[in-house]
Amino acid sequence: MNPIIRLEDIQFNKKDSMILSVPNLSITQGEILGIMGPNGAGKSTLVRILSCLQAPTKGRIYYKSVELPSSRISIELRRRWAVVLQQTLIFDTTVFQNVAAGLKIRKVPRAQIKEKVEFWLDQFGISHLAKKNAHHLSGGEAQRVNLARALILEPEVLYLDEPFSALDFPTKVKLLKDFKSIIKDTDTTTIFVSHDLTEIQFMTDRLAILMNGEIEQIGLTKDVVNNPINRSAPFINEMSLHIEE
């Protein structure tokens, strides 16, 4: 199977410092790829480059075997992707209007917007919040709105940069279960950055460990966690200790 996204000889430098160096990375359709690493390892930089929010210093990015331009990415292509960040970005209006925002920008007919919004509110268990002002939501509710707003656009690729880190454990567990089910049902290719090994083990198919801007280890999540190598081992072991505590 051809990868949906492929990186070749990617480097990102800031002044004289190497921030990221990825000789090769392929992501297949429907895969959930986890990315972990210490602070400053280059995780967010990798996600920005994968989503073309940041141009690499050198290297090539392929999407469905087509090399992407190093400068401006077309609106049509960007509409195939969605990005959800750690901080929820909620508009000062109702939950319904928040989830509908992207469809309105795309000038989707009103009847279709209503149908789609109601569907995704139901998928994330927040139909009862439709008329509530989004600024009055709890953290878990707000993140459900954020995720519904991304998935209503039916992205081919979803980029997640620590979207659950601010949530308390019970809220996080429930949201992760619902979210994984939705991702698998929609076959949405997902790149998931997290510092939480529990999230990674539950959510992802494969795991890449980033150390000092380089992919130290990549493989099936269970294999990487159970058999960390080289510089990955101390990091994984430390994360495992946090779970036990």
C-alpha positions in Angstrom: 0.0 0.0 0.0 1.3 3.4 -1.0 1.7 5.8 2.0 -0.6 8.8 2.2 2.2 10.9 3.5 5.9 10.5 3.0 8.9 12.6 4.2 12.3 12.3 2.5 15.6 13.9 3.7 13.7 16.4 5.9 15.8 18.9 7.9 14.8 22.0 9.8 17.4 24.3 11.1 17.1 27.5 13.1 20.2 29.6 12.7 23.1 27.1 13.1 21.1 24.6 15.2 19.5 21.4 13.8 16.0 21.2 15.2 14.8 18.2 13.1 16.3 15.6 10.9 14.1 12.9 9.4 15.7 10.9 6.5 12.5 9.0 5.9 9.0 8.7 7.4 5.9 7.1 5.8 2.3 7.1 7.1 -0.3 4.8 5.6 -4.0 5.4 5.1 -6.1 5.0 8.3 -3.1 4.7 10.5 -2.8 6.3 13.9 0.8 7.3 14.4 2.0 8.4 17.8 4.9 10.7 18.3 6.6 11.0 21.7 9.8 12.5 23.0 11.2 14.8 25.7 10.5 18.5 25.7 12.5 20.1 22.9 12.8 16.9 20.9 11.1 18.4 17.8 7.6 16.9 18.1 5.6 20.0 17.4 8.1 21.0 14.6 7.5 17.6 13.0 3.8 18.0 13.1 4.0 21.5 11.6 6.1 20.2 8.8 3.8 17.2 8.2 0.8 19.5 8.0 2.7 22.1 5.9 2.3 24.8 8.5 6.1 25.0 8.6 8.4 24.7 5.5 11.5 22.5 6.1 14.9 23.9 5.5 15.5 21.1 3.0 13.8 17.8 2.0 10.6 16.7 0.3 7.1 16.0 1.4 4.8 13.7 -0.6 1.1 13.5 -0.3 -0.5 10.5 -2.1 2.8 10.1 -4.1 2.7 13.7 -5.3 5.5 16.0 -4.1 4.2 19.1 -2.4 5.5 22.6 -3.2 8.0 24.0 -0.7 6.1 27.3 -0.5 2.4 27.9 -0.8 0.0 24.9 -0.4 -3.4 25.2 -2.2 -6.6 25.8 -0.3 -8.0 22.7 -1.9 -5.2 20.6 -0.4 -5.4 22.2 3.1 -9.1 21.4 3.2 -8.2 17.7 3.2 -6.4 18.2 6.6 -7.4 19.3 10.1 -5.2 20.3 13.0 -6.2 20.2 16.7 -3.9 21.8 19.2 -3.5 21.5 23.0 -5.3 24.8 23.7 -8.9 24.7 22.7 -9.8 27.4 20.2 -13.5 28.2 21.0 -15.5 31.1 19.4 -17.7 33.2 21.7 -20.9 31.7 20.3 -23.0 28.6 20.7 -21.6 25.1 20.5 -23.7 24.5 17.4 -22.2 27.6 15.7 -18.7 26.5 16.7 -19.0 23.1 15.1 -20.6 24.6 12.0 -18.0 27.3 11.5 -15.8 25.4 8.9 -18.8 24.4 6.9 -20.1 27.9 6.7 -16.7 29.1 5.4 -17.0 26.5 2.7 -20.5 27.7 1.9 -22.2 24.4 2.5 -26.0 24.7 2.2 -27.7 25.4 5.5 -29.8 22.2 5.5 -26.6 20.1 5.1 -24.9 22.1 7.8 -27.7 21.4 10.3 -27.7 17.7 9.4 -23.9 17.4 9.7 -23.6 19.4 12.9 -26.3 17.4 14.6 -24.6 14.1 13.6 -21.2 15.2 15.0 -22.7 16.6 18.2 -24.3 13.2 18.7 -21.0 11.4 17.9 -19.2 13.3 20.6 -22.1 13.1 23.1 -22.7 16.9 23.2 -26.1 17.2 21.5 -27.5 18.6 24.7 -25.0 21.4 24.6 -25.9 22.7 21.2 -27.4 26.0 22.3 -25.0 26.6 25.1 -22.3 29.3 24.8 -19.0 27.6 24.2 -17.1 29.8 26.6 -19.2 28.3 29.5 -18.1 24.7 28.8 -15.8 22.5 30.9 -12.4 21.6 29.5 -13.6 18.2 28.4 -16.7 19.6 26.7 -14.7 22.3 25.0 -12.2 19.7 23.6 -15.1 17.6 22.3 -16.4 20.7 20.5 -12.9 21.3 19.1 -12.6 17.7 17.8 -16.2 17.7 16.4 -15.4 20.9 14.5 -12.3 19.3 13.0 -14.0 16.0 12.0 -17.1 17.5 10.6 -14.9 18.7 7.7 -14.2 15.0 7.0 -10.4 15.4 6.8 -8.2 12.8 5.1 -5.5 13.5 7.7 -6.0 14.7 11.3 -3.0 16.3 13.2 -3.3 16.3 17.0 -0.7 18.1 19.1 -1.3 17.1 22.7 -5.1 17.8 22.6 -5.9 16.0 25.9 -3.1 17.2 28.1 -5.1 19.8 30.1 -7.9 17.3 30.9 -8.4 15.5 34.2 -8.0 11.7 34.1 -11.6 10.6 34.2 -12.6 13.1 31.5 -9.6 12.1 29.4 -10.4 8.4 29.6 -14.0 8.8 28.4 -13.1 11.2 25.6 -10.2 8.9 24.4 -12.6 5.9 24.2 -15.2 7.9 22.2 -12.6 9.5 20.0 -10.7 6.3 19.1 -14.0 4.7 18.1 -14.8 7.6 15.8 -11.3 7.7 14.2 -11.4 4.0 13.4 -15.0 4.2 12.1 -14.1 7.0 9.7 -10.7 5.5 8.7 -9.1 8.9 9.4 -5.3 9.0 9.1 -4.1 10.5 12.4 -0.8 11.9 13.7 -1.0 12.1 17.4 1.6 13.9 19.6 1.4 13.2 23.3 3.7 13.2 26.4 1.3 10.7 28.0 2.2 7.0 27.5 -1.2 5.8 28.5 -2.8 7.9 25.7 -0.3 6.6 23.2 -0.7 3.0 24.2 -4.5 3.2 24.0 -4.8 5.3 20.8 -2.0 4.5 18.4 -1.0 1.7 15.9 2.6 2.8 15.6 4.9 4.9 17.7 7.9 7.1 16.8 10.2 8.2 19.6 11.9 11.6 18.8 15.2 12.4 20.5 17.1 15.5 19.8 15.3 16.1 16.6 15.8 12.6 15.2 13.5 9.5 15.1 15.4 7.2 17.5 12.9 4.3 17.2 9.7 3.6 15.3 7.5 0.5 15.1 4.3 -1.0 16.4 3.4 0.8 19.6 3.5 -2.3 21.8 6.9 -3.3 20.4 8.5 0.1 21.0 7.1 0.3 24.5 8.1 -3.2 25.5 11.4 -3.2 23.7 12.9 0.3 23.7 16.4 0.7 22.2 19.3 3.0 22.6 18.3 6.5 23.7 14.6 5.5 23.7 15.0 3.2 26.6 15.6 5.7 29.4 12.7 7.9 28.1 10.2 5.0 27.8 11.2 3.6 31.2 10.7 7.0 32.8 7.2 7.3 31.2 6.3 3.8 32.4 7.3 4.8 36.0 4.9 7.7 35.8 2.1 5.4 34.9 2.9 3.1 37.9 3.0 6.0 40.3 
